Amino acid sequence: MGKGYNYFERGNLDIFSGRGRCMNAPVCAINLTSDGSGPFHGWYCNYVEVTVTGIHTPCTQQLFTVEQWLALDTVPFDLTVIRNNCPAQSKADHQKSEM
């Protein structure tokens, strides 16, 4: 996927990649947000799959089921969805860090 590709089109599977600093724990929560811009700003997300790998570290994958519109004109009328698959203690720690 590159220049000229139309992301977020009906029926497409869009793949994104990036680099970041090493993490000491697998990804267990996401905040997925649309900026609500463009002529067809609403989009439906089935799921997000995060794969993390690094040098001398095992690969980890986490599936976040979304099944929700990110739009202001469609239920639930929100541009953000948060999914937290963290274990109970990690959820409490994650919520503290959001404050």
Phi and psi restraints in degrees (range 20) as a CNS / XPLOR table:
assign (resid 1 and name C) (resid 2 and name N)
       (resid 2 and name CA) (resid 2 and name C) 1.0 -154.0 20.0 2
assign (resid 2 and name N) (resid 2 and name CA)
       (resid 2 and name C) (resid 3 and name N) 1.0 -148.0 20.0 2
assign (resid 2 and name C) (resid 3 and name N)
       (resid 3 and name CA) (resid 3 and name C) 1.0 -56.0 20.0 2
assign (resid 3 and name N) (resid 3 and name CA)
       (resid 3 and name C) (resid 4 and name N) 1.0 131.6 20.0 2
assign (resid 3 and name C) (resid 4 and name N)
       (resid 4 and name CA) (resid 4 and name C) 1.0 88.1 20.0 2
assign (resid 4 and name N) (resid 4 and name CA)
       (resid 4 and name C) (resid 5 and name N) 1.0 -8.6 20.0 2
assign (resid 4 and name C) (resid 5 and name N)
       (resid 5 and name CA) (resid 5 and name C) 1.0 -76.2 20.0 2
assign (resid 5 and name N) (resid 5 and name CA)
       (resid 5 and name C) (resid 6 and name N) 1.0 135.7 20.0 2
assign (resid 5 and name C) (resid 6 and name N)
       (resid 6 and name CA) (resid 6 and name C) 1.0 -94.2 20.0 2
assign (resid 6 and name N) (resid 6 and name CA)
       (resid 6 and name C) (resid 7 and name N) 1.0 102.6 20.0 2
assign (resid 6 and name C) (resid 7 and name N)
       (resid 7 and name CA) (resid 7 and name C) 1.0 -72.9 20.0 2
assign (resid 7 and name N) (resid 7 and name CA)
       (resid 7 and name C) (resid 8 and name N) 1.0 156.5 20.0 2
assign (resid 7 and name C) (resid 8 and name N)
       (resid 8 and name CA) (resid 8 and name C) 1.0 65.7 20.0 2
assign (resid 8 and name N) (resid 8 and name CA)
       (resid 8 and name C) (resid 9 and name N) 1.0 29.9 20.0 2
assign (resid 8 and name C) (resid 9 and name N)
       (resid 9 and name CA) (resid 9 and name C) 1.0 -88.0 20.0 2
assign (resid 9 and name N) (resid 9 and name CA)
       (resid 9 and name C) (resid 10 and name N) 1.0 148.1 20.0 2
assign (resid 9 and name C) (resid 10 and name N)
       (resid 10 and name CA) (resid 10 and name C) 1.0 -53.0 20.0 2
assign (resid 10 and name N) (resid 10 and name CA)
       (resid 10 and name C) (resid 11 and name N) 1.0 131.3 20.0 2
assign (resid 10 and name C) (resid 11 and name N)
       (resid 11 and name CA) (resid 11 and name C) 1.0 82.5 20.0 2
assign (resid 11 and name N) (resid 11 and name CA)
       (resid 11 and name C) (resid 12 and name N) 1.0 -3.8 20.0 2
assign (resid 11 and name C) (resid 12 and name N)
       (resid 12 and name CA) (resid 12 and name C) 1.0 -90.5 20.0 2
assign (resid 12 and name N) (resid 12 and name CA)
       (resid 12 and name C) (resid 13 and name N) 1.0 149.4 20.0 2
assign (resid 12 and name C) (resid 13 and name N)
       (resid 13 and name CA) (resid 13 and name C) 1.0 -105.8 20.0 2
assign (resid 13 and name N) (resid 13 and name CA)
       (resid 13 and name C) (resid 14 and name N) 1.0 111.7 20.0 2
assign (resid 13 and name C) (resid 14 and name N)
       (resid 14 and name CA) (resid 14 and name C) 1.0 -97.3 20.0 2
assign (resid 14 and name N) (resid 14 and name CA)
       (resid 14 and name C) (resid 15 and name N) 1.0 136.9 20.0 2
assign (resid 14 and name C) (resid 15 and name N)
       (resid 15 and name CA) (resid 15 and name C) 1.0 -120.5 20.0 2
assign (resid 15 and name N) (resid 15 and name CA)
       (resid 15 and name C) (resid 16 and name N) 1.0 130.8 20.0 2
assign (resid 15 and name C) (resid 16 and name N)
       (resid 16 and name CA) (resid 16 and name C) 1.0 -124.3 20.0 2
assign (resid 16 and name N) (resid 16 and name CA)
       (resid 16 and name C) (resid 17 and name N) 1.0 148.5 20.0 2
assign (resid 16 and name C) (resid 17 and name N)
       (resid 17 and name CA) (resid 17 and name C) 1.0 -140.0 20.0 2
assign (resid 17 and name N) (resid 17 and name CA)
       (resid 17 and name C) (resid 18 and name N) 1.0 160.3 20.0 2
assign (resid 17 and name C) (resid 18 and name N)
       (resid 18 and name CA) (resid 18 and name C) 1.0 -167.5 20.0 2
assign (resid 18 and name N) (resid 18 and name CA)
       (resid 18 and name C) (resid 19 and name N) 1.0 174.9 20.0 2
assign (resid 18 and name C) (resid 19 and name N)
       (resid 19 and name CA) (resid 19 and name C) 1.0 -122.9 20.0 2
assign (resid 19 and name N) (resid 19 and name CA)
       (resid 19 and name C) (resid 20 and name N) 1.0 150.1 20.0 2
assign (resid 19 and name C) (resid 20 and name N)
       (resid 20 and name CA) (resid 20 and name C) 1.0 -156.5 20.0 2
assign (resid 20 and name N) (resid 20 and name CA)
       (resid 20 and name C) (resid 21 and name N) 1.0 179.2 20.0 2
assign (resid 20 and name C) (resid 21 and name N)
       (resid 21 and name CA) (resid 21 and name C) 1.0 -70.4 20.0 2
assign (resid 21 and name N) (resid 21 and name CA)
       (resid 21 and name C) (resid 22 and name N) 1.0 158.1 20.0 2
assign (resid 21 and name C) (resid 22 and name N)
       (resid 22 and name CA) (resid 22 and name C) 1.0 -65.1 20.0 2
assign (resid 22 and name N) (resid 22 and name CA)
       (resid 22 and name C) (resid 23 and name N) 1.0 143.2 20.0 2
assign (resid 22 and name C) (resid 23 and name N)
       (resid 23 and name CA) (resid 23 and name C) 1.0 -110.2 20.0 2
assign (resid 23 and name N) (resid 23 and name CA)
       (resid 23 and name C) (resid 24 and name N) 1.0 148.5 20.0 2
assign (resid 23 and name C) (resid 24 and name N)
       (resid 24 and name CA) (resid 24 and name C) 1.0 -93.0 20.0 2
assign (resid 24 and name N) (resid 24 and name CA)
       (resid 24 and name C) (resid 25 and name N) 1.0 1.4 20.0 2
assign (resid 24 and name C) (resid 25 and name N)
       (resid 25 and name CA) (resid 25 and name C) 1.0 -148.6 20.0 2
assign (resid 25 and name N) (resid 25 and name CA)
       (resid 25 and name C) (resid 26 and name N) 1.0 153.3 20.0 2
assign (resid 25 and name C) (resid 26 and name N)
       (resid 26 and name CA) (resid 26 and name C) 1.0 -63.7 20.0 2
assign (resid 26 and name N) (resid 26 and name CA)
       (resid 26 and name C) (resid 27 and name N) 1.0 154.1 20.0 2
assign (resid 26 and name C) (resid 27 and name N)
       (resid 27 and name CA) (resid 27 and name C) 1.0 -66.4 20.0 2
assign (resid 27 and name N) (resid 27 and name CA)
       (resid 27 and name C) (resid 28 and name N) 1.0 127.8 20.0 2
assign (resid 27 and name C) (resid 28 and name N)
       (resid 28 and name CA) (resid 28 and name C) 1.0 -130.6 20.0 2
assign (resid 28 and name N) (resid 28 and name CA)
       (resid 28 and name C) (resid 29 and name N) 1.0 -1.1 20.0 2
assign (resid 28 and name C) (resid 29 and name N)
       (resid 29 and name CA) (resid 29 and name C) 1.0 -146.3 20.0 2
assign (resid 29 and name N) (resid 29 and name CA)
       (resid 29 and name C) (resid 30 and name N) 1.0 147.9 20.0 2
assign (resid 29 and name C) (resid 30 and name N)
       (resid 30 and name CA) (resid 30 and name C) 1.0 -136.6 20.0 2
assign (resid 30 and name N) (resid 30 and name CA)
       (resid 30 and name C) (resid 31 and name N) 1.0 154.7 20.0 2
assign (resid 30 and name C) (resid 31 and name N)
       (resid 31 and name CA) (resid 31 and name C) 1.0 -122.8 20.0 2
assign (resid 31 and name N) (resid 31 and name CA)
       (resid 31 and name C) (resid 32 and name N) 1.0 109.8 20.0 2
assign (resid 31 and name C) (resid 32 and name N)
       (resid 32 and name CA) (resid 32 and name C) 1.0 -105.7 20.0 2
assign (resid 32 and name N) (resid 32 and name CA)
       (resid 32 and name C) (resid 33 and name N) 1.0 118.8 20.0 2
assign (resid 32 and name C) (resid 33 and name N)
       (resid 33 and name CA) (resid 33 and name C) 1.0 -132.7 20.0 2
assign (resid 33 and name N) (resid 33 and name CA)
       (resid 33 and name C) (resid 34 and name N) 1.0 135.1 20.0 2
assign (resid 33 and name C) (resid 34 and name N)
       (resid 34 and name CA) (resid 34 and name C) 1.0 -98.7 20.0 2
assign (resid 34 and name N) (resid 34 and name CA)
       (resid 34 and name C) (resid 35 and name N) 1.0 146.2 20.0 2
assign (resid 34 and name C) (resid 35 and name N)
       (resid 35 and name CA) (resid 35 and name C) 1.0 -84.4 20.0 2
assign (resid 35 and name N) (resid 35 and name CA)
       (resid 35 and name C) (resid 36 and name N) 1.0 -4.1 20.0 2
assign (resid 35 and name C) (resid 36 and name N)
       (resid 36 and name CA) (resid 36 and name C) 1.0 71.0 20.0 2
assign (resid 36 and name N) (resid 36 and name CA)
       (resid 36 and name C) (resid 37 and name N) 1.0 15.8 20.0 2
assign (resid 36 and name C) (resid 37 and name N)
       (resid 37 and name CA) (resid 37 and name C) 1.0 -96.3 20.0 2
assign (resid 37 and name N) (resid 37 and name CA)
       (resid 37 and name C) (resid 38 and name N) 1.0 167.1 20.0 2
assign (resid 37 and name C) (resid 38 and name N)
       (resid 38 and name CA) (resid 38 and name C) 1.0 95.8 20.0 2
assign (resid 38 and name N) (resid 38 and name CA)
       (resid 38 and name C) (resid 39 and name N) 1.0 165.3 20.0 2
assign (resid 38 and name C) (resid 39 and name N)
       (resid 39 and name CA) (resid 39 and name C) 1.0 -68.2 20.0 2
assign (resid 39 and name N) (resid 39 and name CA)
       (resid 39 and name C) (resid 40 and name N) 1.0 -31.6 20.0 2
assign (resid 39 and name C) (resid 40 and name N)
       (resid 40 and name CA) (resid 40 and name C) 1.0 -121.6 20.0 2
assign (resid 40 and name N) (resid 40 and name CA)
       (resid 40 and name C) (resid 41 and name N) 1.0 69.7 20.0 2
assign (resid 40 and name C) (resid 41 and name N)
       (resid 41 and name CA) (resid 41 and name C) 1.0 -72.8 20.0 2
assign (resid 41 and name N) (resid 41 and name CA)
       (resid 41 and name C) (resid 42 and name N) 1.0 -27.3 20.0 2
assign (resid 41 and name C) (resid 42 and name N)
       (resid 42 and name CA) (resid 42 and name C) 1.0 -76.7 20.0 2
assign (resid 42 and name N) (resid 42 and name CA)
       (resid 42 and name C) (resid 43 and name N) 1.0 140.7 20.0 2
assign (resid 42 and name C) (resid 43 and name N)
       (resid 43 and name CA) (resid 43 and name C) 1.0 -145.0 20.0 2
assign (resid 43 and name N) (resid 43 and name CA)
       (resid 43 and name C) (resid 44 and name N) 1.0 148.0 20.0 2
assign (resid 43 and name C) (resid 44 and name N)
       (resid 44 and name CA) (resid 44 and name C) 1.0 -101.2 20.0 2
assign (resid 44 and name N) (resid 44 and name CA)
       (resid 44 and name C) (resid 45 and name N) 1.0 129.9 20.0 2
assign (resid 44 and name C) (resid 45 and name N)
       (resid 45 and name CA) (resid 45 and name C) 1.0 -114.5 20.0 2
assign (resid 45 and name N) (resid 45 and name CA)
       (resid 45 and name C) (resid 46 and name N) 1.0 122.2 20.0 2
assign (resid 45 and name C) (resid 46 and name N)
       (resid 46 and name CA) (resid 46 and name C) 1.0 -75.7 20.0 2
assign (resid 46 and name N) (resid 46 and name CA)
       (resid 46 and name C) (resid 47 and name N) 1.0 -51.3 20.0 2
assign (resid 46 and name C) (resid 47 and name N)
       (resid 47 and name CA) (resid 47 and name C) 1.0 -160.5 20.0 2
assign (resid 47 and name N) (resid 47 and name CA)
       (resid 47 and name C) (resid 48 and name N) 1.0 164.9 20.0 2
assign (resid 47 and name C) (resid 48 and name N)
       (resid 48 and name CA) (resid 48 and name C) 1.0 -127.9 20.0 2
assign (resid 48 and name N) (resid 48 and name CA)
       (resid 48 and name C) (resid 49 and name N) 1.0 129.2 20.0 2
assign (resid 48 and name C) (resid 49 and name N)
       (resid 49 and name CA) (resid 49 and name C) 1.0 -115.2 20.0 2
assign (resid 49 and name N) (resid 49 and name CA)
       (resid 49 and name C) (resid 50 and name N) 1.0 124.7 20.0 2
assign (resid 49 and name C) (resid 50 and name N)
       (resid 50 and name CA) (resid 50 and name C) 1.0 -109.2 20.0 2
assign (resid 50 and name N) (resid 50 and name CA)
       (resid 50 and name C) (resid 51 and name N) 1.0 126.9 20.0 2
assign (resid 50 and name C) (resid 51 and name N)
       (resid 51 and name CA) (resid 51 and name C) 1.0 -117.8 20.0 2
assign (resid 51 and name N) (resid 51 and name CA)
       (resid 51 and name C) (resid 52 and name N) 1.0 128.3 20.0 2
assign (resid 51 and name C) (resid 52 and name N)
       (resid 52 and name CA) (resid 52 and name C) 1.0 -121.6 20.0 2
assign (resid 52 and name N) (resid 52 and name CA)
       (resid 52 and name C) (resid 53 and name N) 1.0 132.9 20.0 2
assign (resid 52 and name C) (resid 53 and name N)
       (resid 53 and name CA) (resid 53 and name C) 1.0 -144.6 20.0 2
assign (resid 53 and name N) (resid 53 and name CA)
       (resid 53 and name C) (resid 54 and name N) 1.0 160.9 20.0 2
assign (resid 53 and name C) (resid 54 and name N)
       (resid 54 and name CA) (resid 54 and name C) 1.0 -164.0 20.0 2
assign (resid 54 and name N) (resid 54 and name CA)
       (resid 54 and name C) (resid 55 and name N) 1.0 177.5 20.0 2
assign (resid 54 and name C) (resid 55 and name N)
       (resid 55 and name CA) (resid 55 and name C) 1.0 -70.5 20.0 2
assign (resid 55 and name N) (resid 55 and name CA)
       (resid 55 and name C) (resid 56 and name N) 1.0 127.6 20.0 2
assign (resid 55 and name C) (resid 56 and name N)
       (resid 56 and name CA) (resid 56 and name C) 1.0 59.6 20.0 2
assign (resid 56 and name N) (resid 56 and name CA)
       (resid 56 and name C) (resid 57 and name N) 1.0 28.0 20.0 2
assign (resid 56 and name C) (resid 57 and name N)
       (resid 57 and name CA) (resid 57 and name C) 1.0 -131.3 20.0 2
assign (resid 57 and name N) (resid 57 and name CA)
       (resid 57 and name C) (resid 58 and name N) 1.0 145.8 20.0 2
assign (resid 57 and name C) (resid 58 and name N)
       (resid 58 and name CA) (resid 58 and name C) 1.0 -70.6 20.0 2
assign (resid 58 and name N) (resid 58 and name CA)
       (resid 58 and name C) (resid 59 and name N) 1.0 151.1 20.0 2
assign (resid 58 and name C) (resid 59 and name N)
       (resid 59 and name CA) (resid 59 and name C) 1.0 -74.3 20.0 2
assign (resid 59 and name N) (resid 59 and name CA)
       (resid 59 and name C) (resid 60 and name N) 1.0 136.8 20.0 2
assign (resid 59 and name C) (resid 60 and name N)
       (resid 60 and name CA) (resid 60 and name C) 1.0 -124.0 20.0 2
assign (resid 60 and name N) (resid 60 and name CA)
       (resid 60 and name C) (resid 61 and name N) 1.0 146.2 20.0 2
assign (resid 60 and name C) (resid 61 and name N)
       (resid 61 and name CA) (resid 61 and name C) 1.0 -130.7 20.0 2
assign (resid 61 and name N) (resid 61 and name CA)
       (resid 61 and name C) (resid 62 and name N) 1.0 144.7 20.0 2
assign (resid 61 and name C) (resid 62 and name N)
       (resid 62 and name CA) (resid 62 and name C) 1.0 -139.2 20.0 2
assign (resid 62 and name N) (resid 62 and name CA)
       (resid 62 and name C) (resid 63 and name N) 1.0 129.7 20.0 2
assign (resid 62 and name C) (resid 63 and name N)
       (resid 63 and name CA) (resid 63 and name C) 1.0 -103.9 20.0 2
assign (resid 63 and name N) (resid 63 and name CA)
       (resid 63 and name C) (resid 64 and name N) 1.0 126.9 20.0 2
assign (resid 63 and name C) (resid 64 and name N)
       (resid 64 and name CA) (resid 64 and name C) 1.0 -113.1 20.0 2
assign (resid 64 and name N) (resid 64 and name CA)
       (resid 64 and name C) (resid 65 and name N) 1.0 111.0 20.0 2
assign (resid 64 and name C) (resid 65 and name N)
       (resid 65 and name CA) (resid 65 and name C) 1.0 -77.8 20.0 2
assign (resid 65 and name N) (resid 65 and name CA)
       (resid 65 and name C) (resid 66 and name N) 1.0 126.8 20.0 2
assign (resid 65 and name C) (resid 66 and name N)
       (resid 66 and name CA) (resid 66 and name C) 1.0 -109.8 20.0 2
assign (resid 66 and name N) (resid 66 and name CA)
       (resid 66 and name C) (resid 67 and name N) 1.0 -59.2 20.0 2
assign (resid 66 and name C) (resid 67 and name N)
       (resid 67 and name CA) (resid 67 and name C) 1.0 45.5 20.0 2
assign (resid 67 and name N) (resid 67 and name CA)
       (resid 67 and name C) (resid 68 and name N) 1.0 55.8 20.0 2
assign (resid 67 and name C) (resid 68 and name N)
       (resid 68 and name CA) (resid 68 and name C) 1.0 -154.8 20.0 2
assign (resid 68 and name N) (resid 68 and name CA)
       (resid 68 and name C) (resid 69 and name N) 1.0 148.2 20.0 2
assign (resid 68 and name C) (resid 69 and name N)
       (resid 69 and name CA) (resid 69 and name C) 1.0 -77.8 20.0 2
assign (resid 69 and name N) (resid 69 and name CA)
       (resid 69 and name C) (resid 70 and name N) 1.0 141.1 20.0 2
assign (resid 69 and name C) (resid 70 and name N)
       (resid 70 and name CA) (resid 70 and name C) 1.0 -109.5 20.0 2
assign (resid 70 and name N) (resid 70 and name CA)
       (resid 70 and name C) (resid 71 and name N) 1.0 93.5 20.0 2
assign (resid 70 and name C) (resid 71 and name N)
       (resid 71 and name CA) (resid 71 and name C) 1.0 -164.0 20.0 2
assign (resid 71 and name N) (resid 71 and name CA)
       (resid 71 and name C) (resid 72 and name N) 1.0 154.0 20.0 2
assign (resid 71 and name C) (resid 72 and name N)
       (resid 72 and name CA) (resid 72 and name C) 1.0 -93.7 20.0 2
assign (resid 72 and name N) (resid 72 and name CA)
       (resid 72 and name C) (resid 73 and name N) 1.0 -9.3 20.0 2
assign (resid 72 and name C) (resid 73 and name N)
       (resid 73 and name CA) (resid 73 and name C) 1.0 -109.9 20.0 2
assign (resid 73 and name N) (resid 73 and name CA)
       (resid 73 and name C) (resid 74 and name N) 1.0 10.3 20.0 2
assign (resid 73 and name C) (resid 74 and name N)
       (resid 74 and name CA) (resid 74 and name C) 1.0 -139.6 20.0 2
assign (resid 74 and name N) (resid 74 and name CA)
       (resid 74 and name C) (resid 75 and name N) 1.0 142.1 20.0 2
assign (resid 74 and name C) (resid 75 and name N)
       (resid 75 and name CA) (resid 75 and name C) 1.0 -53.8 20.0 2
assign (resid 75 and name N) (resid 75 and name CA)
       (resid 75 and name C) (resid 76 and name N) 1.0 132.8 20.0 2
assign (resid 75 and name C) (resid 76 and name N)
       (resid 76 and name CA) (resid 76 and name C) 1.0 -93.7 20.0 2
assign (resid 76 and name N) (resid 76 and name CA)
       (resid 76 and name C) (resid 77 and name N) 1.0 21.1 20.0 2
assign (resid 76 and name C) (resid 77 and name N)
       (resid 77 and name CA) (resid 77 and name C) 1.0 57.8 20.0 2
assign (resid 77 and name N) (resid 77 and name CA)
       (resid 77 and name C) (resid 78 and name N) 1.0 51.2 20.0 2
assign (resid 77 and name C) (resid 78 and name N)
       (resid 78 and name CA) (resid 78 and name C) 1.0 -146.4 20.0 2
assign (resid 78 and name N) (resid 78 and name CA)
       (resid 78 and name C) (resid 79 and name N) 1.0 148.0 20.0 2
assign (resid 78 and name C) (resid 79 and name N)
       (resid 79 and name CA) (resid 79 and name C) 1.0 -100.1 20.0 2
assign (resid 79 and name N) (resid 79 and name CA)
       (resid 79 and name C) (resid 80 and name N) 1.0 1.8 20.0 2
assign (resid 79 and name C) (resid 80 and name N)
       (resid 80 and name CA) (resid 80 and name C) 1.0 -131.0 20.0 2
assign (resid 80 and name N) (resid 80 and name CA)
       (resid 80 and name C) (resid 81 and name N) 1.0 140.2 20.0 2
assign (resid 80 and name C) (resid 81 and name N)
       (resid 81 and name CA) (resid 81 and name C) 1.0 -132.9 20.0 2
assign (resid 81 and name N) (resid 81 and name CA)
       (resid 81 and name C) (resid 82 and name N) 1.0 136.7 20.0 2
assign (resid 81 and name C) (resid 82 and name N)
       (resid 82 and name CA) (resid 82 and name C) 1.0 -117.3 20.0 2
assign (resid 82 and name N) (resid 82 and name CA)
       (resid 82 and name C) (resid 83 and name N) 1.0 131.0 20.0 2
assign (resid 82 and name C) (resid 83 and name N)
       (resid 83 and name CA) (resid 83 and name C) 1.0 -123.9 20.0 2
assign (resid 83 and name N) (resid 83 and name CA)
       (resid 83 and name C) (resid 84 and name N) 1.0 130.2 20.0 2
assign (resid 83 and name C) (resid 84 and name N)
       (resid 84 and name CA) (resid 84 and name C) 1.0 -127.8 20.0 2
assign (resid 84 and name N) (resid 84 and name CA)
       (resid 84 and name C) (resid 85 and name N) 1.0 106.9 20.0 2
assign (resid 84 and name C) (resid 85 and name N)
       (resid 85 and name CA) (resid 85 and name C) 1.0 -103.2 20.0 2
assign (resid 85 and name N) (resid 85 and name CA)
       (resid 85 and name C) (resid 86 and name N) 1.0 16.4 20.0 2
assign (resid 85 and name C) (resid 86 and name N)
       (resid 86 and name CA) (resid 86 and name C) 1.0 -70.9 20.0 2
assign (resid 86 and name N) (resid 86 and name CA)
       (resid 86 and name C) (resid 87 and name N) 1.0 150.2 20.0 2
assign (resid 86 and name C) (resid 87 and name N)
       (resid 87 and name CA) (resid 87 and name C) 1.0 -58.7 20.0 2
assign (resid 87 and name N) (resid 87 and name CA)
       (resid 87 and name C) (resid 88 and name N) 1.0 159.6 20.0 2
assign (resid 87 and name C) (resid 88 and name N)
       (resid 88 and name CA) (resid 88 and name C) 1.0 -50.2 20.0 2
assign (resid 88 and name N) (resid 88 and name CA)
       (resid 88 and name C) (resid 89 and name N) 1.0 -48.5 20.0 2
assign (resid 88 and name C) (resid 89 and name N)
       (resid 89 and name CA) (resid 89 and name C) 1.0 -65.0 20.0 2
assign (resid 89 and name N) (resid 89 and name CA)
       (resid 89 and name C) (resid 90 and name N) 1.0 -41.2 20.0 2
assign (resid 89 and name C) (resid 90 and name N)
       (resid 90 and name CA) (resid 90 and name C) 1.0 -65.3 20.0 2
assign (resid 90 and name N) (resid 90 and name CA)
       (resid 90 and name C) (resid 91 and name N) 1.0 -35.0 20.0 2
assign (resid 90 and name C) (resid 91 and name N)
       (resid 91 and name CA) (resid 91 and name C) 1.0 -60.8 20.0 2
assign (resid 91 and name N) (resid 91 and name CA)
       (resid 91 and name C) (resid 92 and name N) 1.0 -44.3 20.0 2
assign (resid 91 and name C) (resid 92 and name N)
       (resid 92 and name CA) (resid 92 and name C) 1.0 -62.8 20.0 2
assign (resid 92 and name N) (resid 92 and name CA)
       (resid 92 and name C) (resid 93 and name N) 1.0 -43.2 20.0 2
assign (resid 92 and name C) (resid 93 and name N)
       (resid 93 and name CA) (resid 93 and name C) 1.0 -63.8 20.0 2
assign (resid 93 and name N) (resid 93 and name CA)
       (resid 93 and name C) (resid 94 and name N) 1.0 -42.0 20.0 2
assign (resid 93 and name C) (resid 94 and name N)
       (resid 94 and name CA) (resid 94 and name C) 1.0 -64.1 20.0 2
assign (resid 94 and name N) (resid 94 and name CA)
       (resid 94 and name C) (resid 95 and name N) 1.0 -42.0 20.0 2
assign (resid 94 and name C) (resid 95 and name N)
       (resid 95 and name CA) (resid 95 and name C) 1.0 -66.6 20.0 2
assign (resid 95 and name N) (resid 95 and name CA)
       (resid 95 and name C) (resid 96 and name N) 1.0 -35.7 20.0 2
assign (resid 95 and name C) (resid 96 and name N)
       (resid 96 and name CA) (resid 96 and name C) 1.0 -63.1 20.0 2
assign (resid 96 and name N) (resid 96 and name CA)
       (resid 96 and name C) (resid 97 and name N) 1.0 -40.3 20.0 2
assign (resid 96 and name C) (resid 97 and name N)
       (resid 97 and name CA) (resid 97 and name C) 1.0 -69.8 20.0 2
assign (resid 97 and name N) (resid 97 and name CA)
       (resid 97 and name C) (resid 98 and name N) 1.0 -19.7 20.0 2
assign (resid 97 and name C) (resid 98 and name N)
       (resid 98 and name CA) (resid 98 and name C) 1.0 -79.4 20.0 2
assign (resid 98 and name N) (resid 98 and name CA)
       (resid 98 and name C) (resid 99 and name N) 1.0 -17.7 20.0 2
